[in-house]
């Protein structure tokens, strides 16, 4: 095993352990050693966050572990993002995310954003309590591959329906995949409101989204 | 022989059958949303059904159900809830509670808008303007009401929660994401905050029980640790940081009054039910059957004779989206699974939301009364599949979660 592999292994483990400062330090060291930003991201950070997602889905990790891993990842991304922009690296897709009108819950939404960014997506978070027309505007402006509608309550998830209708009326339905999620949401409800995809957790969302968009990496 | 509600409660909490399964409704997390209550009133055509505008908990916008409602549906419990103090209206859409947490209006309830300790350090905890657990308005009128109900009725009297438990309050006052991160990344702060809340809640309960302790048979607090698909925090974290403090609070409560203690956590909590029993919990609420793994037949098999179950009639997926016939069937299933041999109190597992049709509310209570008569005989109602005991595999699947080791890093091919 060479220095490069050792550093990438360390980075991978620091991400899984949610240690932000060691992640930042190791990222800088890796760059000094001449490892490409692209390699740091795709050979250590993203695999680390994917492993966090797997451990979450398997019931070993929980929300706190996922949150600190994500914060650690952000530390590295702040260093890598400008360097990668220089080399013209593109995100694997664009995602607009918001909590529907009448609902201000955001923990689940934010976890999804983190996992999506960790997987290489560009995420535009349009916040909570988002009216239908703001979803439409964001789709017009950012031309995302997919949009996510989040709701935490059975009484707010019906807002999926007018939001999807508004997207349809604006003539944007064919240009964007629509995902729905949140505690009470089920696959059945997703089908009922005519969305394209549903996932029970943030890690599964990444997988489902890649499948629906036909991304194989 | 017909029993009084208190006799009924005593029997079933000793894991013996009574004349029927007790029925409960009316706590701050198991009442009716004002819209569903009003819809029910209009459906019944009963303009005498009062309290449609008498809010019990401003955050969730539920009502204090009218006595007429409670009697109509054979509710055995009467709840005594602490008064809310020092609530400030911030604007037409927001209020601030006694903890300094700002809540924002949503479609039909309120959610956390601003957490006062979001940027706080350890030192800030001492400087923070904590609520006063000795504020006299907290218990105003409660002693008289409890005494009256104790002496003049046979209902089971319950001291409702001082809203929010240790972890729940910490999450709200610190901000959910920050507190979750503190629990693994800034443990000293997390512990200091939980300890501060423990001290305060002990003082709150001292005052509350001084006022109502000799009249109530049960007390209750809420502290959510379960999510829809898994626990919110790991069982290990729960055992290290949360469980000892909740136990200390329950011990304190039980040292102040001779009461059964009911603990409320939404969501799935199957990995820690043994821990919950060890904390001194007599009754577990609300058994959210729509959360992963909360299988009533398995729960009864595992904890029969050790834990009373309260709730289990699902307000998230079942009540809003079922026909009255399906509601009746689901209630029968919960009574069959949990009620045989005592140890079950039938109740909606949370507030009955604005999206639940009145027909389903009627069906819920009618079925709980009809099917809850002992001895439980539901062979004619439930399918054979719904009456079979759980298999060993089903039991094992619920009670054990195998921890996974992390896999080593792999480079791209």
Contacts between the chains, C-beta under 8 A, distances in Angstrom:
chain1	res1	chain2	res2	distance
A	5	B	411	7.9
A	8	B	409	6.5
A	8	B	411	7.5
A	9	B	408	7.6
A	9	B	409	5.4
A	12	B	409	4.0
A	13	B	406	7.8
A	13	B	409	7.8
A	16	B	406	5.6
A	18	B	184	6.4
A	18	B	185	6.5
A	42	B	412	6.0
A	43	B	409	7.6
A	43	B	411	5.0
A	43	B	412	6.2
A	44	B	409	6.6
A	47	B	409	5.6
A	47	B	410	6.5
A	48	B	409	7.4
A	51	B	406	5.8
A	51	B	407	6.2
A	54	B	404	7.7
A	54	B	407	7.7
A	55	B	404	5.9
A	55	B	406	6.5
A	56	B	230	7.9
A	58	B	404	4.5
A	59	B	230	5.8
A	59	B	401	4.7
A	59	B	404	7.8
A	60	B	234	7.8
A	60	B	403	5.0
A	60	B	404	4.5
A	61	B	234	7.4
A	62	B	230	6.4
A	62	B	231	6.2
A	62	B	232	6.6
A	62	B	233	5.3
A	62	B	234	4.6
A	62	B	237	7.3
A	63	B	180	5.3
A	63	B	227	7.4
A	63	B	232	5.6
A	63	B	233	6.9
A	64	B	180	4.3
A	64	B	181	6.4
A	64	B	183	4.8
A	64	B	184	4.6
A	64	B	233	5.8
A	64	B	234	7.6
A	64	B	237	6.7
A	65	B	184	6.2
A	65	B	234	7.2
A	67	B	177	5.9
A	67	B	180	5.1
A	67	B	181	4.9
A	68	B	181	5.3
A	68	B	184	5.4
A	68	B	185	4.9
A	71	B	181	6.5
A	71	B	185	7.8
A	101	B	107	7.8
A	102	B	106	5.1
A	102	B	107	3.3
A	102	B	108	7.9
A	103	B	106	5.5
A	103	B	107	7.1
A	103	B	111	7.4
A	104	B	104	5.6
A	104	B	106	5.7
A	104	B	111	4.4
A	104	B	112	7.7
A	104	B	113	6.7
A	105	B	111	6.0
A	107	B	176	4.9
A	107	B	177	6.2
A	107	B	180	7.9
A	110	B	177	6.6
A	129	B	104	7.9
A	129	B	106	7.3
A	153	B	106	7.8
A	153	B	107	8.0
A	153	B	109	7.3
A	153	B	353	7.7
A	154	B	316	5.7
A	154	B	317	7.7
A	154	B	320	5.4
A	154	B	353	6.1
A	154	B	355	5.7
A	155	B	107	5.9
A	155	B	108	5.6
A	155	B	109	7.6
A	155	B	353	5.4
A	155	B	354	5.4
A	155	B	355	5.3
A	156	B	106	6.7
A	156	B	107	5.5
A	158	B	355	7.7
A	159	B	107	7.7
A	183	B	227	7.3
A	183	B	228	4.3
A	183	B	316	7.9
A	184	B	228	7.5
A	184	B	290	7.7
A	184	B	316	5.2
A	184	B	317	7.0
A	186	B	317	7.4
A	200	B	228	7.6
A	200	B	229	5.5
A	201	B	229	5.9
